[in-house]
Amino acid sequence: MSTVSHLPAVSRFSSPLTMSHRFSLHCLALWLAAIALPGWGATPKAPQGGVKVMHWWVAGGERASMNAVRDHALLNGVGWAEHSSAGSGTARYTEALAKRRLGPEAPTVAQMIGFEIHAWARKGLLENLDDIAMREEWDEVVPMDIQRLSKWNGSWVATPFNAHSTNWLWVNKALAQQLGAAQAPDGWADLIALLDKAKASGVLPLAIGHEAWEHTLLFESVAVGVGGAQFYRKAFIDLDPGVLDEARLTLIFDRMKQLAGYLGPRFPTRRWDEATTLVSRGEALLQVQGSWVDGEFTAMGLAPGREYVCWRFPDTQGVYLFNSDQFVFLRQPQGRQPAQAAFATVVMGPALQEDVNLRTGAAPARVDVSNQRFNSCGRRNITDMRNANMRRAMMGSIAMGNANPPAVKTAIYEVVSRHFKGELNTPDAVKALRGAIAQASR
């Protein structure tokens, strides 16, 4: 019988070795895991039973992507049952997950992103994955800023399976050509000139939905464009109020107000995927969104370079703002974990990460997966991630909860969205945002 030890707020069902022992006795740990330890420490093999997965992937491209996850699980002998609840990692999704966890159909695995993972780990609700991670060398292949979210108190508690980048322009190619835009706008003035041309021609310049996360996603690209990567990291990841000077924040919010003039009358009721459809049909020029739009376009039968093009948001070239979809493994009684362990291995395998992200539009969450089967936008996404990871220019998305804890994200949502909708003027927005970051830093 193996000894059971516990990390603070995270269950542990495998080797009693400390992290330092694991690294110094690597071979011994692998041998023990292979022949002696049950559950998480054992090499996963087609377990009896399966996993019950809760997720929010309900749109067309998202559904195709989750089907790929399911197919890989079944192919590897892991049974599959699922429940979906729309919400893209928002509070309504996590509330639905918390409620379902207490019911008769409680999930054993759940999709989760960003700092929500830490919130659940802090409550002791997640399994510890360190032994699998050590055996499969996740530390060697997962970008550091993703690991920051996948770990709690230094231990793996989630399996990241992609890296979406959010600072993209998704552009209808035919409309761009009609407007004389043969290449990406290099700077802010170029973007505004392009949007002005679209507006003058009677084309909706900028398609965006009505939800606060979408406005914040636009805000984060504008913020990087104005302040640069170092400013973004210090302000929104390190939560350093000292870098939030009034002049820089004023320029950011002024640019957001400028963009609000290109939205069209149906903006207050539009969803993000409806905005994507407008671009695909040539009813809008562009959308500022994450690389999941590439997945949606792929599900529609569209191809980059033919019906659409992907350009980096101006002045953010070289920066990779990301959202990483992950699975967490809800704490189970002893003996119910083999299927979870097997699924964790499947999720982190290069085969799944390639197949799933051919559909999602994201980069795999591993730097060692081949990019040869990806379309041109996907290949660029992968290359940009690898390069940004080496330069520490790969940083979590505020909008998607990968930059800061839920309370901070929500406070930023409130300020940004109210300002974007004209409910808050720029001086008040600057003051409110500085107050929210200052509060979080205490």
N, C-alpha and C positions, 0 to 999 in steps of 0.2 A: 504493500500500500504506500502510495506517495504521500509525503507531507504536504499539508495545505497551509499556505501562508497568505497574508493579506496585505495589499497596498491600501493606503488611505482612499476610501471612497470607490475602490475598484476591486471587484472580486478576482480571485486568483486561484486557479485549480491545477497548477502544474508544478514545475520544478521549484524547490525551495532555494535554489541558488540566487544570490544577489546579482545585480547587473555587472559588478566588477568581476565576480566569479565566472559569470557567463563568458565574458570576453577573454579572460585568462585561461579558462578551461573549455574552450570552444568545442574541441573534439569530444571530450567527455560528455558535454551537454547534448551534442547531437546523438551520441550513442545511447544515452539514457532515454532521450526522446523517442528514439526508434524502437527500443525493445522493452521499456519498463513502464512508461507513464501513460495512464489513460487520459481520455478527454483531450484537452487542448494540447498536451505534450506529445500525443501520439501522431504518427504520420496518418493523415486522413485517408480512409479507404471507404468506398461506397457504403455509407452507414445505413442502418435501418432507419425508417422514418425520413424526415426531411426538415426543411425550413419553412416557416411562415413569414412571408416578407410583406412589409408595409412600405409603400412608396407614393410619390406624387406625380409620377410620369404618366400623364393622361393625354397630352397632345399627340398629333400624328407621328412625328419623328421620335418623340419621347417613348411612345408605346412600342414602336419598332425596336428601340434600344433596349427596353426592358424585356421584350421577347427574346433578344439575344442573350441577356443575362440568364433568363429562364432556361433557354436551350442548352447553354453551357453547364448549368447546374444539373439538368437531367442527364446530359451526356456523361457526366462524371458520377452518376449514381446518387445524386442528392435530390430527394423528393422536393416538390415545389407546391406551395399554396400562396396566394397573394391577396392583398387588399389595397386599393388605391384611394387616396384622398388628395384632391388638388390643393396646391398651396405653395409649391416651390420653396419649401423650407421656412415658410412664414409662421407666425404665431398660430394661425388657425390649423395648420398641419400638425404642429407639435402638440397642440391641445387635443386634436383628434387622436394622435398617437398615445398620449397619456391616458386618455379615456379608454381606448381599445386595449391597452396593456393590462387593464384591471378586469377585463371581461373574459368570457369563455373562449373567445377566438384570439387570445393575445398573441401578437407576433413574437417571433424569436429573433428576427432580423428586421432592421428598419433603415430606410434611406435617411441620411442626415447630412447637414453641411455646417461648416464653420464652427463658431463658438457654441452653437447648440450642443455639439458633441461634448464639450467641456462641462456644460451645465448638467447634462445627464450623467456624465462620469462622476462629477462632484457629489451627486446624490447616491452613488454606489449602485447604479442601475445597469452598468455595462461590464461585460466580460473583459478580462485582460488577455491580450493576444501576443505577449512578448515572446513566448516560446516558438510559436509559428513564425513570427517576424524574424527572430534570430536565425532559425533554421533556413528560412528562405531569403535571408539577407535583404529585407525591405529597406533597411537604413542605407544601403548602398545604391539603391535605384530610384527612390522617391525623392523629389526635390525638397529641400529643407523647409521652405515655407509651407508646403503641404504637410510635412511631418509635424510641424508646429501645431497643426489643427488635429491631426490623427492621434496625437499622444496627449496623455494627461499625467501630470507628475512624472514625466519621463518615460511612461509606458504606453505601448500601442493599445488603443481602445477602438480603433476604426480602420476600415480597409478602403483607402481612396482608389477609385477606379477611373477617374478622368481629371482633366484640367481644362475647364472652359476659360477662354479669355474674353473679357467684357469690353475692352476698348477697341471695338471694331465699328466700321461703317459697312452696312450691307446695302449694296447699291444695285438698282435695276440697270442693267448694262445698256439696253436700248434707249432708255431715257437719258442716261448720262451721255451717250453718243450724240443724241439730238441736241443736247445742251452744250456740246463741244468739250466735254470733260473726258479726255483720253487717259488721264492719269489721276492718281489720288491727290487731293488737296494737301499741300505741304505744310501750310500753316493756317492759323485762324482766319486771316483775311481771305485766303483761298476758299475755305469752307463757306464763309458768308457770301462770297461772290457766287458760288455755285448754288446755294440755297436761294439767293435773290433771282438768279436766272430761272430756276424752277418755278418760283412764285409768279414771276412775270409771264411765264408761258402757260399758266393755269394748272400746273401740276402741283400736287401736295408735296412740299419740300421734305418734311420730316415727319415720319409716322412713328407714333409712340402711344402707349396705353395710358390709362388713368391712374394706375396704382403707384404708391409712393416708392416702392423698390425700383420701378422703372425710371422715375425722375432722379433717384439717387444714383442709379447706374450711369445716367447721363452726366450727373454732377461729378462723379469720380473721374471721368475722362477729362472733363473741363478742368478739374482741380489739378490733375497731373500736367495737363497742357500749360497751365499758368505757372505752377510752382515747381514742377519737375519731380523726379522720383524721390529724392532725398526729403523734400518737403512733405510729400504724400506719406512716406513711411513715418516720419517724425510726428506729423499731425494726426494721422488716422489709425496708425498701428501702434506706435509708441505712446500716443495720446499726450503729446507734449504741447501744452497751451502756449509755450513761449514762442513757437514758430508761427502762430496765427496772427500775424500783423494785419492791421485794419486795411491797408492798401491792397494787399494781395487777396484777402477774402472779398473785398469790395469788387475787385476785378472779376473774380470767379462768379459771384452772384450776378454781376452786370452781364456777363456772357450768358449765363443761364436765362436771364430775362430776355436777352436778344434771341436766343433759340426758341423761347416760348412764342415768338411772333410767327413761327413757321408751321404751326401744328394743325390748323384747320378746325372747323366748327365741331366735328364729332369726337374730338380728343377726350372730352370728359366722360364718355361712355365706352371707349374703345379698350379692348384687351390687347396684351402684347402680341399674341398670335394672330389677332386680326390685323394688327399693324404689319406683321410679316406677310400676310396674304396680300395686303395692299401693294407692297413692294413687288411681290411675285407677279402680280397682275398688271404691273405698270401703272397703277393708280397712285403711287407715291414714289418719289425718287429714292429715298434711303431711310434706313432705320439704324439707330445706334443701339446695339444689343450684343449679347454674348454669342459665342460660337455655336450655341444650340440652334441659332437661325440656320446655320449651314446644314444641320441635321433636318430641320423642317423643310428646307429647299430640296434636299436630297430625297426626302419622303414624297415630295411633290413631283419628282422626276426631273428636276432642274439641275443644271450643271454650272459650276463656276467658269467664267470666261465665255459662256454661251448666253445664259439668261441673266446672270448676275456677276458682280465682282465684289471682292472683299478688300477693303482698304483700312489701314490703321487710322484711328481718330487723329487728326492733325496735332502735331507737337507731342504725341505720346509714342512715337516710333522708338523701339528699343525697350519699352516698358511692357510688362505682361501682368495686367490686373486679372486675377483669376478667381474662379469659383470651382471648387473640387467636390464633386458628388462622392459620397462615402456611404458605406454600410456600417452600422453599429450592431453589436450582438447583445441583445438584452439578457440580463443575468438570469440563469436557469438553475434549477436544482441539480445537484451532482448526478451525472448519468445521462442528462439530456443534451450534452454538448457535442457529441461526435459529429452530428450533421452540421452544426454551426461551424465546427473546426474545418470540416471538409469544404464547406461553402467559402470560408475565408481564403483557403488556398486557391480555390477556383477563381474567385474574384481578383486576387492579386496575380494570377497567372498571365503571362504575355498574350496567350491566345485569346482569352476573354477581353483583355484590355484593347487588343487590336480590333476584334470583331465588333464589340459594342460601340467603340468610338468611330468606326467607319459610319455608323448610323447617327451617333449623337452630334458629330461635328467637332468634338473636343479632341484634345491631345490625350493619349494615355497618361496615367499618373506615374508611369515609369519612364525613365530616360533611355531605356535600352530596347524599346519596341520599334521595329522597323516602320518607316513611314511610306514605304513603296506602294502600298495599296490605297493610300489616302488620296483624295482629290487635291487640287492645287491649293485650295484654302486650308485643307487639313495639314498638308505638308508644311505650309508656311507657319501654321499654328504650332506644330511640333518643333520646328526649328527655332521659332521665337521663344518658346518656353525653355528650351535647352540653353539658349544664349542668355536669356534673362536670369535663369537660375544661377549661371556662373558669375553674373555681375551683381547679384543681389537686387536686380530690378524686377524680380517676380514677387508680386505683393498681392495680398488678399483684397478682394472686392468688398467695399463698404456695403453696397447694395445687397450682396448675397450673404452677408454675415461672416465673411472670411477675414475681415480686418479687425474687428473689435467685438466685445461682448454684446449680447442681445439688447441690454438696456441702452447702451451707447448708440447702437445701430438704430433703435427705435427713435431716440431723441433726434438723431440726424435726419431720419426719414421725415419727421414732423416739420422740422425747419425747412428742409429742401423742398418738400412737396408743397407746403403752404406758400412758399415764395414763388415756386414755379407756376402755381395756379393763380397768382396775383393776390393772395390773401395776406401777404407780408411784404413790406418794402425791403429794399436792400440794406439800409442801415440797421433795421430791426433784425433782419436775418443774420447779419454779421454778428451782432451782439448775442443773439440766441445761440448761434453755433459755438462761439467762443465760450459761452457759459456752459454748454453741454460738455465740451471737451475738458474744461477746467474742473467741472464736477466729477467727471470720470477719473481724472488724474489724482484726486484726493485719496 
